[in-house]
Amino acid sequence: MPEPAKAALTTSSIAILLRYIKGRTIKIFEKGYLSMISKKKFNAFIGSIGAAIGIFVFIAYIPQIIANLEGEKAQPWQPLFAAVSCLIWVLYGWSKEPKKDWILIVPNAVGVILGSLTFLTAL
């Protein structure tokens, strides 16, 4: 069995109970062991997962772009509004102080590009 201080979150875990978020630590109870990770690391980890999933959402536009170019046009409005929404998030992430929020900027920039391409090829 792993030491309590080194207990890791695994996919084989039966239950994970997020008890509370306070200060600089997040206490996660897993199989009776208490794992401590910093709030900053936890947020970066979750943000990275969200960013990766966001990129995959917009990569899903590529088959539609190809179909549009081959003459099988689809409605253009959803990708247009997705691109506009992503542009707003890019601007928000870019304007964050004291530093830019790249976890927001990168996947939404992909959304702006692929959403715009999907819109333009659907016209």
C-alpha positions, 0 to 999 in steps of 0.5 A: 500500500502507498504511504498516506503522504504519497497516495495518488489519485488513480482510475482504480480508486473506488471513491473520491470525496472532495471535502473542502477547498480552503486556503492553499490546499485541497483535501481529497480523501481516497480510500482512507488516505489523505492526499494534499495537493496545492490549490494552484497545482489542482487548478492548473491540472483541471484547467489543462484537462479543460483546455485539451477537451476544448481543443478536441471540441473544435477539432471536431469541426475539421470533418465539417470543413472538409464536407463543406469544401466538397460541396456538402454545405451545412448550416453556418450559424453554430460555428459562427456563434462558437467563434464569436464566443471563443473570441470573447474568451480569448480577449478576456484571457488576454486582458487578465492581470497580472499575467495572461490566462493561457489556459483560456486563450489557447483552446479558444484561439483554436475555436476562433480559427476552426469556427471561422473556417467552418463558417466561411466554408459553409457559405 
